[in-house]
Amino acid sequence: MASKPKVLLGMSGGVDSSVSAVLLLEQGYEVIGGFMKNWSDGDEGEECSWRTERRDAMRVAAQLGIPFHTFDFEEEYRRLVYEYMIAEYKAGRTPNPDVLCNKYMKFDLFMREADKLGCEFVATGHYARKVVDQTGASHLLAGVDANKDQSYFLCQLTQEQISRALFPVGDLEKPAVREIARKNNLVVAEKKDSQGICFVGQVQMKDFLSERITQHEGNIITTDGKVIGKHTGFEFYTIGQREGLGIGGGTPFYVVERRADTNEVIVAVGDEDPALFKSELTATNITETIPGNLEKYFGKKIQARVRYRQPLAECVFDGERVLFTEPQRAVAPGQFVAFYDGEELLGSGIIA
């Protein structure tokens, strides 16, 4: 009798990865649970400290009778994700640590641990799907639950990584995942979804950055050149931000630019200021989910999103420039632009 395929499952202590373990076991896989310790700063009493998350993951693994391992990737996380993130904010750009977490941690270092354990696959609780075509190529699709689709966060994965990945909850909607957890009496069945920075926990980005970047006062300037307030450092503001600017009056102001060289925050005046919208952008560091596939779409109408949860926007991509049919609001340099053909993720680039 052929042995069951072995899979190393990333167990975060949440309901999605826990239900993924249930589904994989039902499908006949030999499942090994793995917890990634990537960050240990902060108050260990916090709700989302790594010890709390690992405890929950271990409890689920014990319930299901599967082996459990802890992998300490903190040094690599600091080097590959954290330091890059801080450097990008200091340069006036907006990085996405969740995308980098997946690229370097969950589907690289974690995959290497899977190799050591003799696992053919790695699995996560992402809301995304994989379909293998007749040529053997692995296509990455959006999750069935449009409200939870996390394909954007996987936009930097390579074909090699996707081919070895499993996404057990990708075909389900969140309420169904909760119901499976309840039916199996999982200890995390009613646990709230985690928010915040990947592997850091429930902390606001501004609070996180303020502990690592010294405040330095500068001017808030409108797009027509008027100084209308002061800020505590351009790094602490995000493109499109309205709240928290400390500017009175009835007119809404939105951050549209952060100038690192002069420590200035530029704001659009009102909802219709042209500076809020971009009809095109330049993308660099292009990746493809299937080598050579994205090139087939150059010059043709496809879709893209410039941030998580943004509705797909029609565009044309020529390998460098992205031209949108309708102007897009709050395009942030440093973020990722992900390209789609309907439900299928084609690849991505970094917004320059």
Legacy VTK file of the C-alpha trace (Angstrom):
# vtk DataFile Version 3.0
C-alpha trace
ASCII
DATASET POLYDATA
POINTS 352 float
0.000 0.000 0.000
1.336 3.422 -0.919
2.185 5.613 2.048
0.136 8.746 2.631
1.698 12.026 1.488
3.314 13.883 4.373
2.509 17.556 4.843
3.948 20.136 7.225
1.124 22.437 8.282
1.817 25.948 9.531
-0.205 26.153 12.762
-0.585 29.702 14.038
-2.978 28.958 16.883
-5.944 30.331 14.944
-9.094 28.665 13.704
-8.154 28.637 9.991
-4.929 26.653 10.360
-6.529 24.411 12.981
-9.407 23.497 10.660
-6.832 22.980 7.914
-5.381 20.193 10.061
-8.805 18.558 10.348
-9.386 18.721 6.599
-5.949 17.376 5.717
-6.419 14.410 8.040
-9.813 13.709 6.490
-8.183 13.760 3.048
-5.695 11.105 4.110
-2.532 13.140 4.574
0.020 12.416 7.254
0.030 15.786 9.017
2.810 17.345 11.067
2.103 20.632 12.820
4.678 23.404 12.779
4.668 26.711 14.672
6.904 29.518 13.424
8.348 31.763 16.128
9.316 34.912 14.263
8.901 37.624 16.853
9.263 37.786 20.630
9.408 41.497 21.463
6.772 43.098 23.641
4.750 42.189 26.693
4.442 38.429 27.005
1.069 39.009 28.652
-0.403 40.395 25.445
-3.261 38.418 23.940
-1.336 37.701 20.761
2.129 36.998 22.137
3.861 34.069 20.460
3.678 31.911 23.583
-0.111 32.242 23.682
-0.416 31.398 20.004
1.910 28.408 20.273
0.021 27.111 23.278
-3.230 27.163 21.312
-1.585 25.466 18.333
-0.122 22.762 20.584
-3.508 22.144 22.177
-5.122 21.612 18.769
-2.284 19.315 17.674
-2.753 17.287 20.868
-6.513 17.109 20.273
-5.949 15.759 16.763
-3.050 13.495 17.715
-0.502 14.947 15.294
3.209 15.644 15.923
4.117 19.261 16.657
7.318 21.216 16.106
8.409 24.774 16.890
10.761 26.540 14.485
12.659 29.638 15.594
12.963 31.972 12.599
13.316 35.205 14.559
16.823 36.024 13.342
15.808 35.543 9.710
12.562 37.456 10.186
14.423 40.455 11.557
16.880 40.394 8.672
14.520 39.673 5.785
11.268 41.322 6.868
11.651 43.637 9.846
14.779 45.512 8.740
13.405 45.891 5.220
10.106 47.197 6.590
11.762 49.847 8.784
14.110 50.932 5.972
11.176 51.326 3.570
9.199 53.473 6.021
12.265 55.665 6.609
12.544 56.104 2.828
8.942 57.286 2.608
7.562 54.074 1.096
4.893 51.665 2.365
6.054 48.032 2.547
3.800 45.031 3.134
5.316 42.721 5.776
2.601 40.079 5.289
3.622 39.507 1.661
7.270 39.210 2.692
6.365 36.845 5.544
4.848 34.459 3.063
7.697 34.785 0.586
10.561 34.284 3.029
9.123 32.559 6.097
6.120 30.338 5.369
7.096 29.228 1.875
10.882 29.288 2.085
12.330 28.631 5.541
9.285 26.603 6.552
9.517 24.633 3.317
13.128 23.798 4.099
12.000 22.374 7.429
9.413 20.336 5.534
12.240 18.876 3.462
14.109 17.841 6.619
10.982 16.072 7.867
10.421 14.304 4.563
7.244 16.234 3.738
6.081 16.525 0.162
3.859 19.534 0.849
3.463 22.515 3.137
0.010 23.777 4.053
-1.354 26.983 5.536
-4.719 28.398 6.530
-4.768 30.972 3.751
-8.030 31.615 1.923
-6.685 30.816 -1.530
-6.868 27.907 -3.981
-4.466 25.957 -6.153
-5.368 24.180 -9.385
-2.921 21.985 -11.290
-3.450 21.889 -15.062
-2.732 19.045 -17.496
0.812 20.286 -18.056
1.551 20.089 -14.337
1.624 23.856 -13.795
0.097 25.092 -10.539
-2.325 28.014 -10.834
-3.055 30.178 -7.780
-6.671 31.314 -7.453
-8.568 33.598 -5.116
-10.333 32.008 -2.161
-14.024 31.191 -2.517
-14.882 33.578 0.322
-14.522 37.008 -1.304
-14.477 38.673 2.110
-11.521 36.565 3.255
-9.585 36.037 0.000
-5.861 36.237 0.818
-4.377 35.582 -2.606
-2.964 39.132 -2.594
-0.677 38.178 0.304
0.670 35.278 -1.782
1.486 37.443 -4.803
5.261 36.995 -4.529
5.269 33.194 -4.490
7.091 31.321 -7.233
5.856 28.305 -9.187
8.102 26.028 -7.128
6.564 27.313 -3.905
2.983 27.159 -5.181
3.418 23.631 -6.537
4.217 22.355 -3.045
1.567 24.381 -1.247
-1.842 23.259 0.016
-4.639 25.619 1.074
-7.277 23.413 2.736
-9.776 26.174 3.630
-9.571 27.980 0.284
-12.753 26.337 -0.996
-14.740 27.322 2.101
-16.361 30.437 3.473
-15.479 31.553 6.977
-18.771 30.487 8.636
-18.238 26.952 7.320
-14.719 26.919 8.756
-16.087 27.955 12.144
-18.701 25.224 11.964
-16.075 22.561 11.250
-14.104 23.781 14.268
-17.198 23.514 16.461
-18.143 20.057 15.188
-14.643 18.834 16.002
-14.681 20.566 19.408
-11.468 22.421 18.648
-10.361 24.596 21.548
-9.946 27.563 19.188
-13.405 27.273 17.600
-14.572 30.654 18.940
-11.207 32.399 18.873
-11.242 35.794 17.162
-9.263 36.322 13.974
-5.884 37.930 14.532
-5.246 41.442 13.252
-2.170 43.610 12.952
1.341 43.009 11.671
2.301 39.552 10.458
3.779 37.578 13.381
3.912 40.659 15.626
0.279 40.642 16.713
-2.470 43.088 17.483
-0.612 46.370 17.445
-1.198 49.480 15.362
1.557 50.140 12.840
2.059 53.699 14.102
2.547 52.437 17.659
4.938 49.766 16.429
6.995 52.261 14.419
7.020 54.918 17.156
9.011 52.545 19.378
11.638 52.181 16.670
11.751 55.529 14.876
12.392 58.777 16.755
9.676 61.388 16.313
10.751 64.475 14.352
8.335 67.307 13.749
7.622 68.545 10.246
5.057 70.409 8.204
1.759 69.189 6.839
1.328 70.896 3.472
-1.613 70.928 1.072
-1.189 70.059 -2.580
-1.369 73.786 -3.390
1.513 74.593 -1.045
-0.156 75.835 2.154
1.259 74.791 5.534
-1.776 73.787 7.613
-0.307 71.834 10.515
2.508 69.848 12.080
3.220 66.135 12.175
5.459 63.939 14.332
7.394 62.282 11.495
6.482 61.409 7.908
7.100 57.700 8.585
4.038 57.466 10.823
1.497 58.329 8.137
0.063 56.239 5.306
-1.069 57.156 1.811
-4.815 57.811 1.850
-4.933 58.417 5.606
-7.578 60.872 6.805
-7.931 60.320 10.553
-5.255 61.273 13.057
-3.799 64.248 11.205
-4.758 66.715 13.923
-6.162 69.214 11.435
-9.422 70.911 12.360
-12.125 72.269 10.092
-14.878 70.705 8.041
-12.827 69.947 4.935
-11.390 66.392 4.844
-7.664 66.059 4.187
-5.957 62.901 2.895
-2.269 62.003 2.866
-1.058 61.693 -0.738
2.724 61.955 -0.378
5.461 61.638 2.238
8.718 63.425 1.476
11.629 61.798 3.258
14.181 64.414 2.211
12.221 67.353 3.693
10.151 65.526 6.335
6.928 66.857 4.821
3.522 65.223 4.653
1.487 66.345 1.639
-2.298 66.219 1.897
-5.065 66.423 -0.683
-7.873 68.874 0.023
-11.309 67.246 -0.131
-12.532 64.041 -1.726
-12.067 65.201 -5.317
-8.493 66.497 -5.208
-6.792 65.011 -8.313
-3.710 64.183 -6.241
-5.737 61.449 -4.510
-5.988 59.444 -7.723
-3.535 57.815 -10.106
-4.333 56.586 -13.606
-1.032 54.744 -13.930
1.897 53.442 -11.945
5.291 51.914 -12.571
5.953 48.398 -11.272
9.390 46.917 -10.598
10.692 43.529 -9.388
8.076 41.636 -11.372
7.328 38.053 -10.323
5.183 35.464 -12.102
3.254 32.605 -10.529
3.938 30.576 -13.689
7.137 31.498 -15.586
6.345 33.209 -18.876
2.600 33.286 -18.269
2.231 36.945 -17.295
3.995 38.022 -20.476
1.100 36.590 -22.501
-1.120 39.280 -21.009
1.099 42.269 -21.817
-0.982 44.894 -23.623
-4.247 43.070 -22.877
-6.932 44.012 -20.381
-6.455 42.277 -17.052
-7.177 43.260 -13.450
-5.008 44.427 -10.582
-5.215 45.480 -6.976
-2.771 47.772 -5.203
-3.659 46.729 -1.645
-5.439 43.981 0.245
-9.250 43.983 0.032
-9.288 46.495 -2.800
-11.769 45.467 -5.525
-10.056 44.295 -8.706
-9.510 47.190 -11.118
-9.291 46.835 -14.895
-5.910 47.752 -16.354
-3.351 47.133 -19.063
0.192 46.084 -18.139
3.161 46.257 -20.518
5.786 44.743 -18.260
6.560 48.008 -16.479
3.667 50.472 -16.619
0.198 49.733 -15.320
-2.521 51.831 -16.978
-5.889 51.775 -15.202
-9.216 52.183 -16.969
-10.448 54.166 -13.959
-8.107 56.250 -11.732
-7.180 54.466 -8.505
-7.280 56.062 -5.071
-4.326 56.156 -2.648
-1.658 54.305 -4.643
1.304 53.853 -2.271
4.906 53.420 -3.474
6.473 50.364 -1.829
3.249 48.383 -1.783
2.674 45.443 -4.101
0.495 45.543 -7.197
-0.956 42.087 -7.854
-2.141 41.097 -11.336
-5.169 38.903 -12.001
-7.053 37.320 -14.849
-10.406 36.980 -13.137
-9.862 34.659 -10.166
-6.334 33.695 -11.140
-3.328 35.491 -9.674
-0.771 36.027 -12.433
2.051 37.715 -10.562
3.017 40.974 -8.930
5.432 43.886 -8.755
6.478 46.597 -6.334
4.911 50.021 -6.901
7.736 52.420 -7.706
LINES 1 353
352 0 1 2 3 4 5 6 7 8 9 10 11 12 13 14 15 16 17 18 19 20 21 22 23 24 25 26 27 28 29 30 31 32 33 34 35 36 37 38 39 40 41 42 43 44 45 46 47 48 49 50 51 52 53 54 55 56 57 58 59 60 61 62 63 64 65 66 67 68 69 70 71 72 73 74 75 76 77 78 79 80 81 82 83 84 85 86 87 88 89 90 91 92 93 94 95 96 97 98 99 100 101 102 103 104 105 106 107 108 109 110 111 112 113 114 115 116 117 118 119 120 121 122 123 124 125 126 127 128 129 130 131 132 133 134 135 136 137 138 139 140 141 142 143 144 145 146 147 148 149 150 151 152 153 154 155 156 157 158 159 160 161 162 163 164 165 166 167 168 169 170 171 172 173 174 175 176 177 178 179 180 181 182 183 184 185 186 187 188 189 190 191 192 193 194 195 196 197 198 199 200 201 202 203 204 205 206 207 208 209 210 211 212 213 214 215 216 217 218 219 220 221 222 223 224 225 226 227 228 229 230 231 232 233 234 235 236 237 238 239 240 241 242 243 244 245 246 247 248 249 250 251 252 253 254 255 256 257 258 259 260 261 262 263 264 265 266 267 268 269 270 271 272 273 274 275 276 277 278 279 280 281 282 283 284 285 286 287 288 289 290 291 292 293 294 295 296 297 298 299 300 301 302 303 304 305 306 307 308 309 310 311 312 313 314 315 316 317 318 319 320 321 322 323 324 325 326 327 328 329 330 331 332 333 334 335 336 337 338 339 340 341 342 343 344 345 346 347 348 349 350 351
